[in-house]
């Protein structure tokens, strides 16, 4: 098989074919996901909560991300692999270039950054230096202390307009993917239709081009704090490989996320 590329995701958007993505942190799960139809994976700073036991993503370091990126790349050498740049890892151009280079050398195909229009110069500089960028808008976990918790974003018209403007600015700067987290479905649809780049939703309804879940949410091992948008695919499956296949199937058919997983 050929490596999965951004060209493939753009074609999916053009042909209105939905695609499933998931977080991965080690070689074993990466191999399992790829073998069962998940071609795009993210080494997310969510590992700070799911693997390290922190109450937020803020303690995660670039070294943490690079380590897990190397692990995932070994398990799924042909996947399209995104890697987060964690909290305070892209505050200056020099720091951003150094940290992006570290995770790209570890095996990432692109980096993911949280933020709106203020990030446009950074996105442009990275893209000019051959580092593809995925933007992240809506609920951006690195801003949890600004938001006052993990809350749905873009509920009123002013906030929705700002988010759409941010998305357009990131695309204009060179971003080639966008993650939308915890936004109302009508806003997710506006953004998805306004952008020519693929939009991946998490808690944004089934109107986006693709979906992503934290793997622990997809298999019901997040404990007592399961997000509204999550679904445990393991309850309908005999084992984890079957659950991964079911996740892909329901995303591609537009069955997941369903109404009960969305914000209105």
C-alpha positions as CSV (number, residue, x, y, z in Angstrom):
1,X,0.0,0.0,0.0
2,X,1.0,3.6,-0.6
3,X,1.5,6.1,2.3
4,X,-1.6,8.1,3.1
5,X,-1.1,11.8,2.1
6,X,-2.8,15.2,2.4
7,X,-3.7,14.8,-1.3
8,X,-5.8,11.8,-0.3
9,X,-7.7,13.8,2.4
10,X,-8.3,16.7,0.0
11,X,-9.8,14.2,-2.5
12,X,-12.0,12.8,0.2
13,X,-13.4,16.3,0.9
14,X,-13.9,17.0,-2.8
15,X,-15.7,13.7,-3.3
16,X,-17.7,14.1,0.0
17,X,-16.2,10.9,1.5
18,X,-15.9,11.1,5.3
19,X,-12.8,9.7,7.0
20,X,-11.9,8.5,10.5
21,X,-8.9,9.5,12.5
22,X,-7.8,8.7,16.0
23,X,-5.2,9.5,18.6
24,X,-2.4,6.9,19.0
25,X,0.5,6.8,21.3
26,X,2.4,3.5,20.8
27,X,3.4,1.1,18.1
28,X,1.0,-1.7,19.0
29,X,-2.2,0.4,18.8
30,X,-0.9,2.2,15.8
31,X,-0.5,-1.1,13.9
32,X,-3.9,-2.3,15.1
33,X,-5.6,1.0,13.9
34,X,-3.9,1.0,10.5
35,X,-4.7,-2.7,9.9
36,X,-8.3,-2.0,10.7
37,X,-8.8,0.9,8.4
38,X,-7.7,4.0,10.2
39,X,-5.1,5.7,8.0
40,X,-4.7,9.1,9.8
41,X,-3.5,9.3,13.4
42,X,-2.6,12.0,15.9
43,X,0.0,11.9,18.6
44,X,-2.0,14.4,20.8
45,X,-1.0,16.2,23.9
46,X,-4.0,14.5,25.3
47,X,-1.4,11.9,26.4
48,X,-0.9,14.2,29.4
49,X,-4.3,13.2,30.6
50,X,-4.8,9.7,29.2
51,X,-1.2,8.3,29.7
52,X,0.4,10.5,32.3
53,X,-2.6,11.1,34.6
54,X,-2.5,14.9,34.6
55,X,-5.7,16.9,34.9
56,X,-4.8,18.9,31.7
57,X,-2.5,18.8,28.7
58,X,-0.3,21.6,30.0
59,X,2.5,19.5,31.5
60,X,3.3,17.7,28.2
61,X,6.7,18.5,26.7
62,X,8.0,18.4,23.1
63,X,10.2,15.4,24.1
64,X,7.1,13.6,25.2
65,X,5.4,14.2,21.9
66,X,8.6,13.2,19.9
67,X,8.9,10.0,21.9
68,X,5.4,8.8,21.2
69,X,5.6,10.0,17.6
70,X,8.6,7.6,17.1
71,X,6.6,4.8,18.6
72,X,3.5,5.4,16.5
73,X,5.6,5.8,13.3
74,X,7.2,2.4,13.8
75,X,3.8,0.7,14.2
76,X,2.2,2.4,11.3
77,X,4.9,3.5,8.8
78,X,2.3,4.3,6.0
79,X,-0.2,6.4,8.0
80,X,-0.6,10.1,7.8
81,X,0.8,11.1,11.2
82,X,0.0,14.4,12.9
83,X,1.8,15.6,16.1
84,X,0.8,18.3,18.5
85,X,3.1,21.0,19.5
86,X,2.3,21.3,23.2
87,X,1.7,24.2,25.5
88,X,4.2,27.1,25.1
89,X,6.1,25.2,22.4
90,X,5.5,27.8,19.7
91,X,5.8,31.2,21.3
92,X,8.7,32.6,19.1
93,X,9.8,31.7,15.6
94,X,13.1,30.2,16.7
95,X,11.5,28.0,19.3
96,X,8.7,27.0,16.9
97,X,11.2,25.9,14.2
98,X,13.3,23.9,16.7
99,X,10.3,22.1,18.2
100,X,8.6,21.5,14.8
101,X,11.9,20.0,13.5
102,X,12.1,17.7,16.5
103,X,8.7,16.1,16.0
104,X,9.0,16.0,12.2
105,X,12.3,14.2,12.6
106,X,10.6,11.8,15.0
107,X,8.3,10.8,12.2
108,X,5.4,13.3,12.0
109,X,4.0,14.3,8.6
110,X,2.6,17.6,10.0
111,X,2.3,19.5,13.2
112,X,-0.9,20.7,14.9
113,X,-1.2,24.1,16.6
114,X,-4.0,25.6,18.7
115,X,-5.0,29.2,18.0
116,X,-6.6,31.6,15.6
117,X,-5.5,34.6,13.5
118,X,-2.6,35.4,15.8
119,X,-1.0,32.1,14.6
120,X,-1.2,33.0,10.9
121,X,2.4,34.3,10.7
122,X,3.6,31.1,12.4
123,X,1.7,28.9,10.1
124,X,3.1,30.8,7.1
125,X,6.6,30.6,8.3
126,X,6.3,26.8,9.0
127,X,4.7,26.1,5.7
128,X,7.4,28.0,3.8
129,X,10.0,25.8,5.6
130,X,8.3,22.6,4.5
131,X,6.4,21.9,7.7
132,X,2.7,21.2,7.0
133,X,0.3,22.6,9.6
134,X,-3.0,21.5,11.0
135,X,-4.9,24.2,12.8
136,X,-7.1,23.6,15.9
137,X,-10.0,25.9,16.8
138,X,-13.0,25.8,19.1
139,X,-12.2,24.2,22.5
140,X,-8.4,24.4,22.5
141,X,-7.3,22.4,25.6
142,X,-4.1,24.4,26.0
143,X,-6.3,27.4,26.8
144,X,-8.3,25.7,29.5
145,X,-7.3,28.3,32.1
146,X,-8.5,31.1,29.8
147,X,-11.8,29.4,29.1
148,X,-12.4,28.5,32.8
149,X,-12.8,24.8,32.0
150,X,-13.6,22.6,29.0
151,X,-16.6,24.4,27.5
152,X,-18.4,24.5,24.1
153,X,-17.1,27.4,22.0
154,X,-18.8,29.6,19.4
155,X,-22.3,29.5,20.9
156,X,-23.2,33.2,20.1
157,X,-23.0,34.9,16.7
158,X,-20.0,37.1,17.6
159,X,-18.0,34.1,18.8
160,X,-19.1,32.1,15.7
161,X,-18.0,34.9,13.4
162,X,-14.7,35.2,15.1
163,X,-14.1,31.4,14.8
164,X,-14.9,31.5,11.1
165,X,-12.6,34.4,10.5
166,X,-9.9,32.5,12.4
167,X,-10.4,29.5,10.2
168,X,-10.2,31.5,7.0
169,X,-7.0,33.2,8.3
170,X,-5.3,29.9,9.1
171,X,-6.2,28.5,5.6
172,X,-4.9,31.7,3.9
173,X,-1.6,31.4,5.9
174,X,-1.1,27.9,4.6
175,X,-2.8,25.5,7.0
176,X,-3.7,22.3,5.2
177,X,-6.0,20.7,7.8
178,X,-8.2,22.1,10.6
179,X,-9.5,20.4,13.7
180,X,-12.8,21.8,15.2
181,X,-13.4,20.8,18.8
182,X,-16.7,21.3,20.7
183,X,-18.6,23.7,18.6
184,X,-22.3,23.8,17.7
185,X,-23.2,21.8,14.6
186,X,-24.4,24.9,12.5
187,X,-21.1,26.6,13.1
188,X,-19.1,23.4,12.2
189,X,-21.1,23.3,8.9
190,X,-20.4,26.9,8.1
191,X,-16.6,26.4,8.6
192,X,-16.5,23.2,6.7
193,X,-18.3,24.7,3.7
194,X,-16.2,27.9,3.8
195,X,-12.8,26.1,3.7
196,X,-11.2,24.3,0.8
197,X,-9.0,22.3,3.2
198,X,-10.4,19.2,5.1
199,X,-12.0,19.9,8.4
200,X,-11.9,17.2,11.2
201,X,-14.4,17.4,13.9
202,X,-14.5,16.3,17.5
203,X,-17.7,17.3,19.2
204,X,-18.7,19.2,16.1
205,X,-21.4,16.9,14.7
206,X,-21.3,14.8,11.6
207,X,-21.1,17.7,9.2
208,X,-17.3,17.9,9.0
209,X,-15.1,16.1,6.5
210,X,-13.6,13.8,9.0
211,X,-13.8,12.8,12.7
212,X,-11.3,12.2,15.4
213,X,-11.6,10.6,18.8
214,X,-9.1,10.1,21.6
215,X,-8.6,6.4,21.5
216,X,-9.5,6.0,25.2
217,X,-12.9,7.6,24.6
218,X,-13.5,5.3,21.6
219,X,-13.0,2.2,23.8
220,X,-14.7,3.4,27.0
221,X,-11.6,3.6,29.2
222,X,-11.7,7.3,30.1
223,X,-13.3,6.7,33.5
224,X,-16.1,8.8,34.9
225,X,-15.5,11.9,32.7
226,X,-16.6,10.7,29.3
227,X,-17.3,13.6,26.9
228,X,-20.8,14.0,25.5
229,X,-19.4,13.6,22.0
230,X,-17.7,10.3,22.7
231,X,-19.0,6.8,21.9
232,X,-17.7,3.5,23.3
233,X,-17.5,1.4,20.2
234,X,-16.3,-1.6,22.2
235,X,-19.7,-2.2,23.7
236,X,-21.0,-3.3,20.2
237,X,-17.9,-5.2,19.3
238,X,-16.2,-8.5,20.2
239,X,-12.8,-6.9,20.6
240,X,-10.7,-3.8,19.9
241,X,-10.0,-4.5,16.2
242,X,-13.7,-4.9,15.6
243,X,-14.4,-1.7,17.5
244,X,-11.9,0.2,15.4
245,X,-13.6,-1.2,12.2
246,X,-17.0,-0.2,13.5
247,X,-15.8,3.3,14.3
248,X,-14.5,3.7,10.7
249,X,-17.7,2.3,9.3
250,X,-20.0,4.6,11.3
251,X,-17.9,7.7,10.4
252,X,-17.8,6.9,6.7
253,X,-21.6,6.3,6.6
254,X,-22.4,9.4,8.6
255,X,-23.8,7.4,11.5
256,X,-21.3,8.8,14.0
257,X,-21.5,11.2,15.6
258,X,-25.3,11.0,16.0
259,X,-27.6,13.7,17.4
260,X,-26.9,12.7,21.0
261,X,-23.2,13.4,20.5
262,X,-23.6,16.9,19.0
263,X,-24.0,20.4,20.4
264,X,-26.8,22.6,19.1
